[in-house]
Amino acid sequence: MIVGVRISALMMIATLAAALVLTLVPVPPAIASARPAFYTITVLFWVMNQPDRFGLLAAWLAGLMIDVIYGTPLAEHGLAMAVAAYGMIKIREWLWGLPLIQQTIFVAPVLLIYEFVLFWIDGVAGLDVNPWYRWLPVVSSTLLWPAWAYLLERIARAETRHTG
Amino acid sequence: MKLDNDNHVLTRRIAPGLAVVLIAIVSIGLMIVDDAGEKLSPVRDVLSVMAQPIEMAAEWPGQTLDTLDRYFDRGALLRENERLRQNNLLLQGRLQRLAALEAENERIRALLASASVLDQNVLIARIMSVSPDPYRQYVKLNKGSTDGVFVGQALIDAHGIMGQVTDVTPLGSRAILISDPNNGVPVEVNRTGLQTIAQGTGHAETLTLPFLPNNADVKVGDLLVSSGLGGRYPADYPVARITSVRHRPGGEFLDVGAAPAAELERGREALLVWNTPEPGPAAKNTPSPADGLSGESDEAEADRP
């Protein structure tokens, strides 16, 4: 884990944009409900990996983008993202020392918090959205975490090598 | 771990616990303001312009595959052409009869001194994407305010009503589908003229009709057409066909399900309709069944605000 190495804001934005594209690419509905939340785990990865560059405010702004794209009430996903990022901030110091597979165990509850905040806001807003498959992305995102974190870490490392 | 503190982010200066509470308060405030009206639309506009390239990138693979498909498969093109030609002939034939019927209708309406139905202008829009969120049913269109699209405009396809426009940006718009749980369409049963509301369920294949009393005259197979009440949807377009009628013992209302006539999740193009004919002042004098209800049309409409 290369915590503290500063990677450029541009690189973070590029990875977030790529993750957002993966989240939006149309796929058959059966796959769509189980699609991993690429964007969410990317945000959470940078919260963990870049403690002094990617904080709560950045996570909140990243969530607002989702609200605009999905057309949900502004700041619904922003709030969920900020709360999940807060959870990540609380546990990230343990995660730094752990291998990727073990990190995954701690990331799962953070993803659960994210989905729960959305579930809760939808419930307050009176949307009847309580199918069991709502929780599928939590499972698929958790399973994806080791591979995705490895990839992002490689990207971060490659960039720091280039810039010195 | 070394932390350089020359580049402060807000959250480095205040404790994360306090920051998340502040963000939560601001977020809840934003949601309430956003829910109440259009005040935040400038913020939305700025962010959606930023999101535009990402959405286009997400659409790109599907569209490219489509184009390649068409390019390489000449046989399919020929077959499609043949089918379209036949279809066209069929429609032309029907249109001839329709022209006569329209003229007759016009004459009869003139006799009743009611407002005449104008020609309806339409614009073909391409469906850019369907909702990535499985709990909301909407589509994005490639026509926006520069093409004259406005909020509340009805969207139809070749088979029936699809939905209505809820957000407009300069280069695109978003339309909520009739299958969204937040959307209701004022309809009438074509066979009997019975008025009711078709409500979305969140599934593209089903609508429900929650307000039909037990003794209502509805049958499986009945066509529901838009009644035009509420002024959002144009009148007399097919909306759905009833697929199930269930009487719940002890219940006050029938359990009625219907399948939307429009191809909500399959089409690639849709029509935006101008001129939603509302019952004009002259229509108030006519003894049509619609008039008994026109005073209630505002409450009858269960559209999303």
Boltz contact constraints between the chains, C-beta under 6 A:
constraints:
  - contact:
      token1: [A, 3]
      token2: [B, 1]
      max_distance: 6.0
  - contact:
      token1: [A, 4]
      token2: [B, 1]
      max_distance: 6.0
  - contact:
      token1: [A, 4]
      token2: [B, 2]
      max_distance: 6.0
  - contact:
      token1: [A, 17]
      token2: [B, 54]
      max_distance: 6.0
  - contact:
      token1: [A, 20]
      token2: [B, 54]
      max_distance: 6.0
  - contact:
      token1: [A, 21]
      token2: [B, 54]
      max_distance: 6.0
  - contact:
      token1: [A, 21]
      token2: [B, 57]
      max_distance: 6.0
  - contact:
      token1: [A, 21]
      token2: [B, 58]
      max_distance: 6.0
  - contact:
      token1: [A, 24]
      token2: [B, 58]
      max_distance: 6.0
  - contact:
      token1: [A, 24]
      token2: [B, 132]
      max_distance: 6.0
  - contact:
      token1: [A, 25]
      token2: [B, 58]
      max_distance: 6.0
  - contact:
      token1: [A, 26]
      token2: [B, 62]
      max_distance: 6.0
  - contact:
      token1: [A, 33]
      token2: [B, 134]
      max_distance: 6.0
  - contact:
      token1: [A, 52]
      token2: [B, 3]
      max_distance: 6.0
  - contact:
      token1: [A, 55]
      token2: [B, 9]
      max_distance: 6.0
  - contact:
      token1: [A, 55]
      token2: [B, 11]
      max_distance: 6.0
  - contact:
      token1: [A, 56]
      token2: [B, 11]
      max_distance: 6.0
  - contact:
      token1: [A, 56]
      token2: [B, 19]
      max_distance: 6.0
  - contact:
      token1: [A, 56]
      token2: [B, 20]
      max_distance: 6.0
  - contact:
      token1: [A, 57]
      token2: [B, 10]
      max_distance: 6.0
  - contact:
      token1: [A, 57]
      token2: [B, 11]
      max_distance: 6.0
  - contact:
      token1: [A, 60]
      token2: [B, 23]
      max_distance: 6.0
  - contact:
      token1: [A, 65]
      token2: [B, 51]
      max_distance: 6.0
  - contact:
      token1: [A, 68]
      token2: [B, 44]
      max_distance: 6.0
  - contact:
      token1: [A, 68]
      token2: [B, 47]
      max_distance: 6.0
  - contact:
      token1: [A, 68]
      token2: [B, 48]
      max_distance: 6.0
  - contact:
      token1: [A, 68]
      token2: [B, 51]
      max_distance: 6.0
  - contact:
      token1: [A, 69]
      token2: [B, 51]
      max_distance: 6.0
  - contact:
      token1: [A, 70]
      token2: [B, 133]
      max_distance: 6.0
  - contact:
      token1: [A, 71]
      token2: [B, 174]
      max_distance: 6.0
  - contact:
      token1: [A, 73]
      token2: [B, 31]
      max_distance: 6.0
  - contact:
      token1: [A, 73]
      token2: [B, 34]
      max_distance: 6.0
  - contact:
      token1: [A, 73]
      token2: [B, 35]
      max_distance: 6.0
  - contact:
      token1: [A, 74]
      token2: [B, 30]
      max_distance: 6.0
  - contact:
      token1: [A, 74]
      token2: [B, 34]
      max_distance: 6.0
  - contact:
      token1: [A, 74]
      token2: [B, 40]
      max_distance: 6.0
  - contact:
      token1: [A, 75]
      token2: [B, 27]
      max_distance: 6.0
  - contact:
      token1: [A, 75]
      token2: [B, 30]
      max_distance: 6.0
  - contact:
      token1: [A, 75]
      token2: [B, 31]
      max_distance: 6.0
  - contact:
      token1: [A, 78]
      token2: [B, 27]
      max_distance: 6.0
  - contact:
      token1: [A, 79]
      token2: [B, 24]
      max_distance: 6.0
  - contact:
      token1: [A, 79]
      token2: [B, 27]
      max_distance: 6.0
  - contact:
      token1: [A, 82]
      token2: [B, 20]
      max_distance: 6.0
  - contact:
      token1: [A, 82]
      token2: [B, 23]
      max_distance: 6.0
  - contact:
      token1: [A, 86]
      token2: [B, 16]
      max_distance: 6.0
  - contact:
      token1: [A, 86]
      token2: [B, 20]
      max_distance: 6.0
  - contact:
      token1: [A, 89]
      token2: [B, 16]
      max_distance: 6.0
  - contact:
      token1: [A, 128]
      token2: [B, 181]
      max_distance: 6.0
  - contact:
      token1: [A, 129]
      token2: [B, 135]
      max_distance: 6.0
